């Protein structure tokens, strides 16, 4: 089912994503707690690539005036990949989701 972005939920999602982007940007300068070593978080490169692919998919939907179910499935698969990268980054990959 195509998704047409005309409701307040789309606005809410956009605001939440902007807020997350601001938080992520602010965390890059955070100092680790005592007893912890800073890590490079290599999973961020994969996450950034998946977010860029989501952006390209949504851009295509914007140009068309709607988002197709195939595009939404692509977005969902990319979010699944983001979840996997985050789980791998915690060292708990493959232990199931809660």
N, CA, C and O atoms as a GROMACS GRO file, in nm:
protein
  392
    1UNK      N    1   0.085  -0.118   0.000
    1UNK     CA    2   0.000   0.000   0.000
    1UNK      C    3   0.089   0.124   0.000
    1UNK      O    4   0.177   0.137   0.085
    2UNK      N    5   0.068   0.213  -0.094
    2UNK     CA    6   0.150   0.335  -0.100
    2UNK      C    7   0.127   0.424   0.023
    2UNK      O    8   0.017   0.429   0.079
    3UNK      N    9   0.232   0.490   0.062
    3UNK     CA   10   0.224   0.582   0.176
    3UNK      C   11   0.229   0.724   0.124
    3UNK      O   12   0.323   0.762   0.054
    4UNK      N   13   0.130   0.802   0.157
    4UNK     CA   14   0.126   0.943   0.120
    4UNK      C   15   0.152   1.022   0.247
    4UNK      O   16   0.083   1.004   0.348
    5UNK      N   17   0.252   1.112   0.242
    5UNK     CA   18   0.295   1.184   0.361
    5UNK      C   19   0.215   1.312   0.379
    5UNK      O   20   0.257   1.420   0.337
    6UNK      N   21   0.098   1.299   0.443
    6UNK     CA   22   0.016   1.418   0.466
    6UNK      C   23  -0.036   1.425   0.608
    6UNK      O   24  -0.123   1.508   0.636
    7UNK      N   25   0.011   1.343   0.697
    7UNK     CA   26  -0.047   1.345   0.830
    7UNK      C   27   0.053   1.389   0.935
    7UNK      O   28   0.172   1.405   0.908
    8UNK      N   29   0.003   1.408   1.055
    8UNK     CA   30   0.087   1.457   1.163
    8UNK      C   31   0.188   1.353   1.209
    8UNK      O   32   0.290   1.388   1.269
    9UNK      N   33   0.163   1.224   1.182
    9UNK     CA   34   0.260   1.121   1.219
    9UNK      C   35   0.389   1.137   1.141
    9UNK      O   36   0.497   1.116   1.196
   10UNK      N   37   0.381   1.174   1.014
   10UNK     CA   38   0.501   1.197   0.934
   10UNK      C   39   0.581   1.313   0.994
   10UNK      O   40   0.704   1.307   1.000
   11UNK      N   41   0.512   1.417   1.038
   11UNK     CA   42   0.578   1.530   1.102
   11UNK      C   43   0.644   1.486   1.233
   11UNK      O   44   0.755   1.529   1.264
   12UNK      N   45   0.576   1.403   1.306
   12UNK     CA   46   0.629   1.352   1.433
   12UNK      C   47   0.756   1.269   1.412
   12UNK      O   48   0.853   1.282   1.487
   13UNK      N   49   0.754   1.184   1.309
   13UNK     CA   50   0.871   1.103   1.276
   13UNK      C   51   0.988   1.195   1.237
   13UNK      O   52   1.100   1.175   1.283
   14UNK      N   53   0.961   1.294   1.155
   14UNK     CA   54   1.066   1.386   1.112
   14UNK      C   55   1.127   1.461   1.231
   14UNK      O   56   1.249   1.478   1.238
   15UNK      N   57   1.043   1.505   1.324
   15UNK     CA   58   1.094   1.574   1.443
   15UNK      C   59   1.179   1.481   1.529
   15UNK      O   60   1.283   1.521   1.581
   16UNK      N   61   1.133   1.357   1.544
   16UNK     CA   62   1.208   1.260   1.624
   16UNK      C   63   1.344   1.230   1.561
   16UNK      O   64   1.444   1.220   1.632
   17UNK      N   65   1.348   1.218   1.429
   17UNK     CA   66   1.476   1.192   1.361
   17UNK      C   67   1.571   1.311   1.372
   17UNK      O   68   1.692   1.292   1.389
   18UNK      N   69   1.518   1.433   1.363
   18UNK     CA   70   1.604   1.551   1.380
   18UNK      C   71   1.661   1.555   1.522
   18UNK      O   72   1.778   1.589   1.541
   19UNK      N   73   1.579   1.521   1.620
   19UNK     CA   74   1.624   1.518   1.759
   19UNK      C   75   1.733   1.413   1.778
   19UNK      O   76   1.834   1.438   1.843
   20UNK      N   77   1.713   1.294   1.720
   20UNK     CA   78   1.815   1.190   1.728
   20UNK      C   79   1.945   1.234   1.662
   20UNK      O   80   2.054   1.208   1.713
   21UNK      N   81   1.934   1.300   1.548
   21UNK     CA   82   2.054   1.348   1.479
   21UNK      C   83   2.130   1.446   1.567
   21UNK      O   84   2.253   1.439   1.574
   22UNK      N   85   2.060   1.535   1.633
   22UNK     CA   86   2.126   1.630   1.724
   22UNK      C   87   2.194   1.558   1.839
   22UNK      O   88   2.306   1.592   1.877
   23UNK      N   89   2.127   1.457   1.895
   23UNK     CA   90   2.186   1.382   2.006
   23UNK      C   91   2.311   1.305   1.963
   23UNK      O   92   2.412   1.305   2.034
   24UNK      N   93   2.304   1.241   1.847
   24UNK     CA   94   2.420   1.168   1.797
   24UNK      C   95   2.536   1.262   1.774
   24UNK      O   96   2.650   1.230   1.810
   25UNK      N   97   2.510   1.376   1.716
   25UNK     CA   98   2.616   1.475   1.692
   25UNK      C   99   2.678   1.520   1.823
   25UNK      O  100   2.800   1.536   1.831
   26UNK      N  101   2.598   1.539   1.926
   26UNK     CA  102   2.650   1.585   2.055
   26UNK      C  103   2.730   1.476   2.127
   26UNK      O  104   2.819   1.507   2.206
   27UNK      N  105   2.699   1.350   2.101
   27UNK     CA  106   2.767   1.239   2.169
   27UNK      C  107   2.909   1.217   2.117
   27UNK      O  108   2.991   1.157   2.187
   28UNK      N  109   2.939   1.264   1.998
   28UNK     CA  110   3.072   1.236   1.943
   28UNK      C  111   3.183   1.301   2.026
   28UNK      O  112   3.298   1.258   2.016
   29UNK      N  113   3.152   1.400   2.105
   29UNK     CA  114   3.252   1.463   2.189
   29UNK      C  115   3.245   1.420   2.335
   29UNK      O  116   3.317   1.472   2.420
   30UNK      N  117   3.157   1.323   2.363
   30UNK     CA  118   3.138   1.279   2.502
   30UNK      C  119   3.261   1.204   2.552
   30UNK      O  120   3.326   1.132   2.476
   31UNK      N  121   3.291   1.220   2.677
   31UNK     CA  122   3.403   1.150   2.740
   31UNK      C  123   3.351   1.021   2.802
   31UNK      O  124   3.244   1.021   2.863
   32UNK      N  125   3.424   0.911   2.787
   32UNK     CA  126   3.379   0.785   2.847
   32UNK      C  127   3.382   0.791   2.999
   32UNK      O  128   3.460   0.866   3.058
   33UNK      N  129   3.298   0.711   3.060
   33UNK     CA  130   3.295   0.703   3.207
   33UNK      C  131   3.427   0.647   3.258
   33UNK      O  132   3.500   0.580   3.185
   34UNK      N  133   3.456   0.674   3.382
   34UNK     CA  134   3.579   0.625   3.443
   34UNK      C  135   3.587   0.473   3.430
   34UNK      O  136   3.490   0.402   3.455
   35UNK      N  137   3.703   0.425   3.390
   35UNK     CA  138   3.724   0.283   3.375
   35UNK      C  139   3.690   0.228   3.238
   35UNK      O  140   3.709   0.109   3.213
   36UNK      N  141   3.640   0.312   3.149
   36UNK     CA  142   3.606   0.268   3.014
   36UNK      C  143   3.697   0.336   2.914
   36UNK      O  144   3.731   0.453   2.927
   37UNK      N  145   3.736   0.260   2.813
   37UNK     CA  146   3.817   0.314   2.705
   37UNK      C  147   3.724   0.359   2.591
   37UNK      O  148   3.624   0.294   2.564
   38UNK      N  149   3.758   0.469   2.526
   38UNK     CA  150   3.676   0.509   2.411
   38UNK      C  151   3.693   0.408   2.298
   38UNK      O  152   3.801   0.351   2.281
   39UNK      N  153   3.588   0.387   2.221
   39UNK     CA  154   3.597   0.296   2.107
   39UNK      C  155   3.560   0.370   1.979
   39UNK      O  156   3.495   0.475   1.983
   40UNK      N  157   3.602   0.314   1.867
   40UNK     CA  158   3.579   0.380   1.738
   40UNK      C  159   3.436   0.363   1.686
   40UNK      O  160   3.392   0.441   1.601
   41UNK      N  161   3.365   0.264   1.734
   41UNK     CA  162   3.228   0.237   1.688
   41UNK      C  163   3.223   0.225   1.536
   41UNK      O  164   3.157   0.304   1.468
   42UNK      N  165   3.293   0.126   1.485
   42UNK     CA  166   3.299   0.104   1.341
   42UNK      C  167   3.162   0.076   1.280
   42UNK      O  168   3.144   0.092   1.160
   43UNK      N  169   3.066   0.034   1.362
   43UNK     CA  170   2.931   0.009   1.310
   43UNK      C  171   2.866   0.137   1.259
   43UNK      O  172   2.770   0.130   1.181
   44UNK      N  173   2.915   0.252   1.302
   44UNK     CA  174   2.855   0.378   1.257
   44UNK      C  175   2.870   0.398   1.106
   44UNK      O  176   2.783   0.460   1.044
   45UNK      N  177   2.978   0.346   1.047
   45UNK     CA  178   2.995   0.357   0.901
   45UNK      C  179   2.885   0.280   0.829
   45UNK      O  180   2.828   0.330   0.732
   46UNK      N  181   2.855   0.159   0.877
   46UNK     CA  182   2.749   0.080   0.817
   46UNK      C  183   2.613   0.146   0.838
   46UNK      O  184   2.531   0.150   0.746
   47UNK      N  185   2.590   0.198   0.957
   47UNK     CA  186   2.464   0.265   0.987
   47UNK      C  187   2.446   0.388   0.898
   47UNK      O  188   2.338   0.411   0.845
   48UNK      N  189   2.553   0.465   0.881
   48UNK     CA  190   2.546   0.584   0.795
   48UNK      C  191   2.510   0.544   0.652
   48UNK      O  192   2.428   0.610   0.588
   49UNK      N  193   2.571   0.438   0.601
   49UNK     CA  194   2.540   0.393   0.466
   49UNK      C  195   2.395   0.351   0.451
   49UNK      O  196   2.331   0.381   0.350
   50UNK      N  197   2.344   0.281   0.551
   50UNK     CA  198   2.204   0.238   0.545
   50UNK      C  199   2.109   0.357   0.554
   50UNK      O  200   2.007   0.360   0.486
   51UNK      N  201   2.143   0.455   0.637
   51UNK     CA  202   2.059   0.576   0.645
   51UNK      C  203   2.061   0.653   0.514
   51UNK      O  204   1.960   0.709   0.472
   52UNK      N  205   2.178   0.655   0.448
   52UNK     CA  206   2.186   0.721   0.318
   52UNK      C  207   2.099   0.650   0.215
   52UNK      O  208   2.034   0.714   0.132
   53UNK      N  209   2.097   0.515   0.220
   53UNK     CA  210   2.012   0.440   0.128
   53UNK      C  211   1.864   0.466   0.157
   53UNK      O  212   1.783   0.477   0.065
   54UNK      N  213   1.828   0.476   0.284
   54UNK     CA  214   1.690   0.510   0.320
   54UNK      C  215   1.656   0.647   0.263
   54UNK      O  216   1.548   0.667   0.207
   55UNK      N  217   1.748   0.741   0.277
   55UNK     CA  218   1.725   0.875   0.223
   55UNK      C  219   1.702   0.875   0.073
   55UNK      O  220   1.614   0.945   0.023
   56UNK      N  221   1.782   0.796   0.001
   56UNK     CA  222   1.765   0.787  -0.145
   56UNK      C  223   1.630   0.726  -0.181
   56UNK      O  224   1.564   0.768  -0.276
   57UNK      N  225   1.590   0.626  -0.105
   57UNK     CA  226   1.461   0.562  -0.130
   57UNK      C  227   1.346   0.661  -0.106
   57UNK      O  228   1.253   0.669  -0.186
   58UNK      N  229   1.354   0.734   0.004
   58UNK     CA  230   1.249   0.831   0.034
   58UNK      C  231   1.251   0.948  -0.065
   58UNK      O  232   1.146   1.004  -0.097
   59UNK      N  233   1.369   0.984  -0.112
   59UNK     CA  234   1.379   1.090  -0.214
   59UNK      C  235   1.306   1.047  -0.342
   59UNK      O  236   1.237   1.127  -0.404
   60UNK      N  237   1.322   0.920  -0.380
   60UNK     CA  238   1.250   0.869  -0.497
   60UNK      C  239   1.100   0.874  -0.474
   60UNK      O  240   1.024   0.908  -0.564
   61UNK      N  241   1.056   0.840  -0.353
   61UNK     CA  242   0.914   0.850  -0.320
   61UNK      C  243   0.865   0.993  -0.324
   61UNK      O  244   0.754   1.020  -0.370
   62UNK      N  245   0.947   1.085  -0.278
   62UNK     CA  246   0.910   1.226  -0.281
   62UNK      C  247   0.891   1.274  -0.425
   62UNK      O  248   0.795   1.344  -0.456
   63UNK      N  249   0.983   1.235  -0.511
   63UNK     CA  250   0.973   1.275  -0.653
   63UNK      C  251   0.847   1.219  -0.717
   63UNK      O  252   0.785   1.284  -0.802
   64UNK      N  253   0.810   1.097  -0.678
   64UNK     CA  254   0.692   1.032  -0.735
   64UNK      C  255   0.562   1.079  -0.670
   64UNK      O  256   0.454   1.056  -0.724
   65UNK      N  257   0.573   1.144  -0.553
   65UNK     CA  258   0.454   1.190  -0.484
   65UNK      C  259   0.393   1.085  -0.391
   65UNK      O  260   0.290   1.110  -0.329
   66UNK      N  261   0.457   0.970  -0.382
   66UNK     CA  262   0.411   0.863  -0.293
   66UNK      C  263   0.524   0.762  -0.276
   66UNK      O  264   0.619   0.760  -0.354
   67UNK      N  265   0.512   0.680  -0.175
   67UNK     CA  266   0.608   0.574  -0.150
   67UNK      C  267   0.541   0.440  -0.173
   67UNK      O  268   0.433   0.414  -0.119
   68UNK      N  269   0.604   0.356  -0.253
   68UNK     CA  270   0.546   0.225  -0.284
   68UNK      C  271   0.576   0.125  -0.172
   68UNK      O  272   0.661   0.149  -0.086
   69UNK      N  273   0.502   0.012  -0.175
   69UNK     CA  274   0.530  -0.090  -0.075
   69UNK      C  275   0.670  -0.147  -0.090
   69UNK      O  276   0.732  -0.183   0.010
   70UNK      N  277   0.722  -0.155  -0.210
   70UNK     CA  278   0.859  -0.204  -0.230
   70UNK      C  279   0.960  -0.107  -0.167
   70UNK      O  280   1.059  -0.150  -0.108
   71UNK      N  281   0.934   0.021  -0.180
   71UNK     CA  282   1.022   0.119  -0.119
   71UNK      C  283   1.016   0.109   0.034
   71UNK      O  284   1.118   0.116   0.102
   72UNK      N  285   0.895   0.093   0.087
   72UNK     CA  286   0.882   0.079   0.232
   72UNK      C  287   0.950  -0.047   0.282
   72UNK      O  288   1.009  -0.047   0.391
   73UNK      N  289   0.944  -0.155   0.205
   73UNK     CA  290   1.014  -0.277   0.241
   73UNK      C  291   1.165  -0.254   0.242
   73UNK      O  292   1.234  -0.305   0.330
   74UNK      N  293   1.215  -0.180   0.146
   74UNK     CA  294   1.357  -0.146   0.142
   74UNK      C  295   1.397  -0.066   0.266
   74UNK      O  296   1.502  -0.090   0.325
   75UNK      N  297   1.314   0.030   0.304
   75UNK     CA  298   1.340   0.108   0.426
   75UNK      C  299   1.342   0.016   0.548
   75UNK      O  300   1.431   0.027   0.632
   76UNK      N  301   1.246  -0.074   0.556
   76UNK     CA  302   1.240  -0.167   0.669
   76UNK      C  303   1.364  -0.254   0.675
   76UNK      O  304   1.420  -0.275   0.783
   77UNK      N  305   1.408  -0.306   0.561
   77UNK     CA  306   1.528  -0.391   0.558
   77UNK      C  307   1.652  -0.313   0.602
   77UNK      O  308   1.739  -0.367   0.670
   78UNK      N  309   1.658  -0.187   0.564
   78UNK     CA  310   1.772  -0.106   0.607
   78UNK      C  311   1.768  -0.080   0.757
   78UNK      O  312   1.873  -0.079   0.822
   79UNK      N  313   1.649  -0.058   0.813
   79UNK     CA  314   1.639  -0.042   0.958
   79UNK      C  315   1.676  -0.172   1.029
   79UNK      O  316   1.738  -0.169   1.136
   80UNK      N  317   1.640  -0.286   0.971
   80UNK     CA  318   1.682  -0.414   1.029
   80UNK      C  319   1.834  -0.426   1.029
   80UNK      O  320   1.893  -0.474   1.125
   81UNK      N  321   1.896  -0.382   0.920
   81UNK     CA  322   2.042  -0.383   0.913
   81UNK      C  323   2.105  -0.291   1.015
   81UNK      O  324   2.211  -0.322   1.070
   82UNK      N  325   2.041  -0.179   1.041
   82UNK     CA  326   2.090  -0.086   1.144
   82UNK      C  327   2.083  -0.154   1.280
   82UNK      O  328   2.177  -0.145   1.360
   83UNK      N  329   1.972  -0.222   1.307
   83UNK     CA  330   1.958  -0.293   1.435
   83UNK      C  331   2.067  -0.398   1.450
   83UNK      O  332   2.125  -0.412   1.557
   84UNK      N  333   2.094  -0.472   1.344
   84UNK     CA  334   2.198  -0.575   1.349
   84UNK      C  335   2.336  -0.513   1.375
   84UNK      O  336   2.414  -0.567   1.454
   85UNK      N  337   2.365  -0.401   1.311
   85UNK     CA  338   2.494  -0.335   1.331
   85UNK      C  339   2.508  -0.287   1.476
   85UNK      O  340   2.614  -0.298   1.536
   86UNK      N  341   2.399  -0.233   1.531
   86UNK     CA  342   2.403  -0.188   1.670
   86UNK      C  343   2.422  -0.305   1.765
   86UNK      O  344   2.500  -0.295   1.861
   87UNK      N  345   2.353  -0.416   1.739
   87UNK     CA  346   2.369  -0.534   1.823
   87UNK      C  347   2.512  -0.586   1.816
   87UNK      O  348   2.571  -0.622   1.918
   88UNK      N  349   2.567  -0.589   1.696
   88UNK     CA  350   2.706  -0.635   1.679
   88UNK      C  351   2.801  -0.543   1.755
   88UNK      O  352   2.897  -0.590   1.816
   89UNK      N  353   2.774  -0.415   1.752
   89UNK     CA  354   2.858  -0.318   1.822
   89UNK      C  355   2.856  -0.334   1.973
   89UNK      O  356   2.950  -0.293   2.041
   90UNK      N  357   2.750  -0.394   2.025
   90UNK     CA  358   2.743  -0.416   2.170
   90UNK      C  359   2.812  -0.545   2.211
   90UNK      O  360   2.832  -0.571   2.329
   91UNK      N  361   2.848  -0.627   2.112
   91UNK     CA  362   2.908  -0.756   2.142
   91UNK      C  363   2.804  -0.861   2.176
   91UNK      O  364   2.839  -0.969   2.223
   92UNK      N  365   2.678  -0.831   2.152
   92UNK     CA  366   2.570  -0.925   2.188
   92UNK      C  367   2.493  -0.972   2.066
   92UNK      O  368   2.378  -1.015   2.078
   93UNK      N  369   2.552  -0.965   1.950
   93UNK     CA  370   2.484  -1.006   1.828
   93UNK      C  371   2.443  -1.153   1.834
   93UNK      O  372   2.516  -1.236   1.888
   94UNK      N  373   2.328  -1.183   1.780
   94UNK     CA  374   2.281  -1.319   1.773
   94UNK      C  375   2.216  -1.369   1.902
   94UNK      O  376   2.182  -1.487   1.910
   95UNK      N  377   2.199  -1.285   2.000
   95UNK     CA  378   2.138  -1.330   2.125
   95UNK      C  379   1.990  -1.302   2.132
   95UNK      O  380   1.927  -1.322   2.236
   96UNK      N  381   1.933  -1.254   2.022
   96UNK     CA  382   1.789  -1.227   2.021
   96UNK      C  383   1.759  -1.086   2.066
   96UNK      O  384   1.839  -1.022   2.133
   97UNK      N  385   1.642  -1.041   2.028
   97UNK     CA  386   1.599  -0.906   2.062
   97UNK      C  387   1.503  -0.911   2.178
   97UNK      O  388   1.431  -1.009   2.198
   98UNK      N  389   1.503  -0.802   2.255
   98UNK     CA  390   1.407  -0.796   2.365
   98UNK      C  391   1.297  -0.701   2.336
   98UNK      O  392   1.207  -0.683   2.419
   0.00000   0.00000   0.00000
